Amino acid sequence: SLATNSFASECKIVEIYDPSLPNIFGDLDSLVQVFLNLIKNAAESSPKGKIILTTSYRHGFSIKVSGSNKKLKLPIVIKIEDDGPGIPENIKLHLFEPFVSTKSKGSGLGLSLVANVIDEHGGIIEVNSSGAKTVFSVLLPSYEGYKNEQ
């Protein structure tokens, strides 16, 4: 509602949430900032467009932890999709690095900070952008998965 009452007031926001998701282990304020940043970026890329927010549970998805034989399960998926012009190919690989931005007045720190917060929560962030569709996917461990990996 913060987005619809301010920076995304002219966007159509579609919410598709899975009500059965387990809890995640994390800092609420930091995660709120992450998702507000991603939604703000989506709104700025398509000021009168559509933003789709989706949550889901992905069974069987895990990644190998560097320097360990353990695999980290990342079943919680949060997606932010917009119908803006997409991300230029020349910056896709560097999007989460500091000072990389597609905005003329952007500092390029937002997505870098987003990636750091997600990393601190044991998750990963991905981006897929082609044509008039960009999807940021945040994958996080469930609270149960986090406890089991400690």
Contacts in CASP RR format, 6 or more apart in sequence:
PFRMAT RR
TARGET T0000
AUTHOR 0000-0000-0000
METHOD contacts of the structure
MODEL  1
SLATNSFASECKIVEIYDPSLPNIFGDLDSLVQVFLNLIKNAAESSPKGK
IILTTSYRHGFSIKVSGSNKKLKLPIVIKIEDDGPGIPENIKLHLFEPFV
STKSKGSGLGLSLVANVIDEHGGIIEVNSSGAKTVFSVLLPSYEGYKNEQ
2 36 0 8 1.000
3 11 0 8 1.000
3 13 0 8 1.000
3 36 0 8 1.000
3 39 0 8 1.000
3 40 0 8 1.000
3 43 0 8 1.000
4 11 0 8 1.000
4 13 0 8 1.000
7 39 0 8 1.000
7 40 0 8 1.000
7 43 0 8 1.000
7 44 0 8 1.000
8 39 0 8 1.000
8 40 0 8 1.000
8 42 0 8 1.000
8 43 0 8 1.000
8 51 0 8 1.000
10 47 0 8 1.000
10 48 0 8 1.000
10 49 0 8 1.000
11 42 0 8 1.000
11 43 0 8 1.000
11 46 0 8 1.000
11 47 0 8 1.000
11 48 0 8 1.000
11 49 0 8 1.000
11 50 0 8 1.000
11 51 0 8 1.000
12 49 0 8 1.000
12 50 0 8 1.000
12 51 0 8 1.000
13 39 0 8 1.000
13 50 0 8 1.000
13 51 0 8 1.000
13 52 0 8 1.000
13 53 0 8 1.000
14 50 0 8 1.000
14 51 0 8 1.000
14 52 0 8 1.000
14 53 0 8 1.000
15 53 0 8 1.000
16 52 0 8 1.000
16 53 0 8 1.000
16 54 0 8 1.000
16 55 0 8 1.000
17 53 0 8 1.000
17 54 0 8 1.000
17 55 0 8 1.000
18 55 0 8 1.000
18 56 0 8 1.000
18 57 0 8 1.000
20 57 0 8 1.000
21 55 0 8 1.000
21 56 0 8 1.000
21 57 0 8 1.000
21 76 0 8 1.000
21 142 0 8 1.000
22 57 0 8 1.000
22 76 0 8 1.000
22 142 0 8 1.000
22 143 0 8 1.000
22 144 0 8 1.000
23 142 0 8 1.000
23 143 0 8 1.000
24 76 0 8 1.000
24 121 0 8 1.000
24 140 0 8 1.000
24 141 0 8 1.000
24 142 0 8 1.000
24 143 0 8 1.000
24 146 0 8 1.000
25 121 0 8 1.000
25 141 0 8 1.000
25 143 0 8 1.000
25 146 0 8 1.000
25 147 0 8 1.000
26 121 0 8 1.000
27 121 0 8 1.000
30 117 0 8 1.000
30 120 0 8 1.000
30 121 0 8 1.000
31 117 0 8 1.000
31 121 0 8 1.000
33 117 0 8 1.000
34 114 0 8 1.000
34 117 0 8 1.000
34 118 0 8 1.000
34 138 0 8 1.000
35 78 0 8 1.000
35 80 0 8 1.000
35 138 0 8 1.000
37 110 0 8 1.000
37 111 0 8 1.000
37 113 0 8 1.000
37 114 0 8 1.000
38 80 0 8 1.000
38 114 0 8 1.000
38 136 0 8 1.000
38 138 0 8 1.000
39 51 0 8 1.000
39 53 0 8 1.000
39 80 0 8 1.000
41 82 0 8 1.000
41 111 0 8 1.000
41 136 0 8 1.000
42 51 0 8 1.000
42 80 0 8 1.000
42 81 0 8 1.000
42 82 0 8 1.000
42 84 0 8 1.000
42 134 0 8 1.000
42 136 0 8 1.000
43 51 0 8 1.000
43 82 0 8 1.000
44 103 0 8 1.000
45 82 0 8 1.000
45 84 0 8 1.000
45 85 0 8 1.000
45 86 0 8 1.000
45 134 0 8 1.000
46 82 0 8 1.000
46 83 0 8 1.000
46 84 0 8 1.000
46 85 0 8 1.000
49 82 0 8 1.000
49 83 0 8 1.000
49 84 0 8 1.000
50 82 0 8 1.000
50 83 0 8 1.000
51 80 0 8 1.000
51 81 0 8 1.000
51 82 0 8 1.000
52 79 0 8 1.000
52 80 0 8 1.000
52 81 0 8 1.000
52 82 0 8 1.000
53 78 0 8 1.000
53 79 0 8 1.000
53 80 0 8 1.000
53 81 0 8 1.000
54 77 0 8 1.000
54 78 0 8 1.000
54 79 0 8 1.000
54 81 0 8 1.000
55 76 0 8 1.000
55 77 0 8 1.000
55 78 0 8 1.000
55 79 0 8 1.000
56 77 0 8 1.000
56 79 0 8 1.000
57 75 0 8 1.000
57 76 0 8 1.000
57 77 0 8 1.000
58 74 0 8 1.000
58 75 0 8 1.000
58 76 0 8 1.000
58 77 0 8 1.000
58 139 0 8 1.000
59 75 0 8 1.000
60 73 0 8 1.000
60 75 0 8 1.000
61 73 0 8 1.000
61 74 0 8 1.000
61 75 0 8 1.000
61 139 0 8 1.000
62 71 0 8 1.000
62 72 0 8 1.000
62 73 0 8 1.000
62 74 0 8 1.000
63 71 0 8 1.000
63 72 0 8 1.000
63 74 0 8 1.000
63 124 0 8 1.000
64 70 0 8 1.000
64 71 0 8 1.000
64 72 0 8 1.000
65 71 0 8 1.000
65 72 0 8 1.000
70 149 0 8 1.000
72 122 0 8 1.000
72 123 0 8 1.000
72 141 0 8 1.000
72 149 0 8 1.000
73 141 0 8 1.000
73 142 0 8 1.000
73 145 0 8 1.000
73 149 0 8 1.000
74 122 0 8 1.000
74 123 0 8 1.000
74 124 0 8 1.000
74 139 0 8 1.000
74 140 0 8 1.000
74 141 0 8 1.000
75 139 0 8 1.000
75 141 0 8 1.000
75 142 0 8 1.000
76 139 0 8 1.000
76 140 0 8 1.000
76 141 0 8 1.000
76 142 0 8 1.000
77 137 0 8 1.000
77 138 0 8 1.000
77 139 0 8 1.000
78 137 0 8 1.000
78 138 0 8 1.000
78 140 0 8 1.000
79 135 0 8 1.000
79 136 0 8 1.000
79 137 0 8 1.000
79 138 0 8 1.000
80 135 0 8 1.000
80 136 0 8 1.000
81 133 0 8 1.000
81 134 0 8 1.000
81 135 0 8 1.000
81 136 0 8 1.000
82 133 0 8 1.000
82 134 0 8 1.000
83 132 0 8 1.000
83 133 0 8 1.000
84 132 0 8 1.000
84 133 0 8 1.000
84 134 0 8 1.000
85 131 0 8 1.000
85 132 0 8 1.000
86 129 0 8 1.000
86 130 0 8 1.000
86 131 0 8 1.000
86 132 0 8 1.000
86 133 0 8 1.000
86 134 0 8 1.000
87 95 0 8 1.000
87 102 0 8 1.000
87 127 0 8 1.000
87 129 0 8 1.000
87 134 0 8 1.000
88 102 0 8 1.000
91 100 0 8 1.000
91 102 0 8 1.000
92 127 0 8 1.000
92 129 0 8 1.000
94 100 0 8 1.000
95 111 0 8 1.000
95 127 0 8 1.000
96 111 0 8 1.000
96 112 0 8 1.000
96 114 0 8 1.000
96 115 0 8 1.000
96 125 0 8 1.000
97 112 0 8 1.000
98 108 0 8 1.000
98 109 0 8 1.000
98 112 0 8 1.000
99 107 0 8 1.000
99 108 0 8 1.000
99 109 0 8 1.000
99 112 0 8 1.000
100 108 0 8 1.000
100 111 0 8 1.000
100 112 0 8 1.000
101 107 0 8 1.000
101 108 0 8 1.000
114 125 0 8 1.000
115 125 0 8 1.000
118 124 0 8 1.000
118 125 0 8 1.000
118 138 0 8 1.000
118 140 0 8 1.000
121 140 0 8 1.000
121 141 0 8 1.000
122 140 0 8 1.000
122 141 0 8 1.000
122 146 0 8 1.000
123 138 0 8 1.000
123 139 0 8 1.000
123 140 0 8 1.000
123 141 0 8 1.000
124 138 0 8 1.000
124 139 0 8 1.000
125 136 0 8 1.000
125 137 0 8 1.000
125 138 0 8 1.000
125 139 0 8 1.000
126 136 0 8 1.000
126 137 0 8 1.000
126 139 0 8 1.000
127 134 0 8 1.000
127 135 0 8 1.000
127 136 0 8 1.000
127 137 0 8 1.000
128 134 0 8 1.000
128 135 0 8 1.000
128 137 0 8 1.000
129 135 0 8 1.000
141 149 0 8 1.000
END
